[in-house]
């Protein structure tokens, strides 16, 4: 397999993770309760819950896709899944959630390292509602993380005067 392909995916994932961690580093203790202007009803803390649980969920989906077992079920409802995760993890400490996010990211990179071209090309249903390859799903992870990094930054930005 062209090593460049996996390196490009890895770089995309690592860059997105580093940007997210940088944004999370900017959250003051009272900042976790700030509302997300882009995610109605969610706080910065809810975004962290979502990111930590989604990252772990993506690892399982990526593993299944790479093994040729498809992706998420065709009737997967991300809004319902997200609401359930935020509700179930409402009492988790931010430090614990961040640790889980970082652990799942490490698992994802280890999974990527063990894949070949055939695994990256296997198809399945993505949580976005579309069908795509394992590589597409890795790219979706990075894009998803970048989008929510912007949400965290927007929530922490000073209010316009």
Secondary structure, DSSP 8 states (H G I E B T S, - for coil): --HHHHHHHHHHHHHHHHHHHHHHHT--GGGGGSB-TTSTT-BHHHHHHHHHHHHHHHHHHHHHHHTTS-SS-TT--HHHHHHHHHHHTTTS-HHHHHHHHHHHHHHHHHHHHT--HHHHH-EEE-TTSSEEEHHHHHHHHHHHHHHHHHHHHHHHS----
